[in-house]
Amino acid sequence: MTYAETYNEAINLLCDSKFNEALPILEKLRDANPAFGRIYNELGVAHLNLGNFQDAFNAFQTNVFLSPFDAMGYQNLGVMM
């Protein structure tokens, strides 16, 4: 499976509220391409919904750092406040 196909699989799992299943896939994607800022937003969403608030906050901050023009990271940080 390609990176894009795996990413889409993880997004589908998030949309289906299968956060426990999405998390290891997202972590594998992050490890494969740590400069892809958007993956940190998706990791943050999974962590937030699993109650891992510090991990979610850290992921959203990384998303903002790597992708400063991606509004979702800022929005999700605001949701956490």
C-alpha positions in Angstrom: 0.0 0.0 0.0 1.3 3.5 -0.8 1.7 6.3 1.7 -1.3 8.0 0.3 -3.5 4.9 0.5 -2.4 4.3 4.0 -3.1 7.9 4.9 -6.6 7.6 3.4 -7.1 4.4 5.4 -6.2 6.3 8.6 -8.5 9.2 7.8 -11.4 6.8 7.2 -10.8 5.2 10.6 -10.8 8.6 12.2 -14.0 9.5 10.4 -15.5 6.2 11.8 -14.3 7.1 15.3 -11.9 4.2 15.4 -9.2 6.1 17.1 -7.4 3.1 18.6 -7.1 1.6 15.2 -6.0 4.8 13.5 -3.3 5.7 16.0 -0.7 3.0 15.1 -1.2 3.7 11.4 -0.8 7.4 11.9 2.4 6.8 14.0 3.8 4.6 11.2 3.0 7.4 8.7 4.7 10.0 10.9 7.8 7.8 11.3 7.9 7.4 7.5 7.7 11.1 6.8 8.2 13.3 9.9 8.2 16.5 7.9 4.6 16.0 6.8 2.9 18.5 9.1 -0.7 17.4 8.5 -0.1 14.0 10.0 0.5 15.6 13.3 -3.0 17.1 13.2 -4.5 13.7 12.5 -2.4 12.3 15.4 -3.7 15.1 17.6 -7.3 14.3 16.7 -6.8 10.6 17.6 -5.0 11.4 20.9 -7.6 14.0 21.8 -10.5 11.6 21.3 -8.6 8.9 23.3 -8.2 11.3 26.2 -4.4 11.7 25.7 -4.5 15.4 26.1 -0.8 16.1 26.4 0.0 14.0 23.4 -2.8 15.8 21.4 -1.5 19.2 22.4 2.1 18.3 21.4 0.9 16.9 18.1 -1.2 20.1 17.3 1.8 22.3 18.2 4.0 20.3 15.9 1.4 20.6 13.1 1.4 24.4 13.6 5.2 24.5 13.6 5.6 22.4 10.5 2.6 23.8 8.6 2.0 27.4 9.8 -0.6 28.1 7.1 -2.7 25.0 8.0 -5.6 26.5 10.0 -6.6 23.1 11.4 -3.7 22.9 13.8 -4.6 26.3 15.2 -8.3 25.5 15.4 -7.6 22.3 17.3 -5.3 24.0 19.7 -8.1 26.4 20.4 -10.5 23.6 21.0 -8.2 22.3 23.6 -8.1 25.6 25.5 
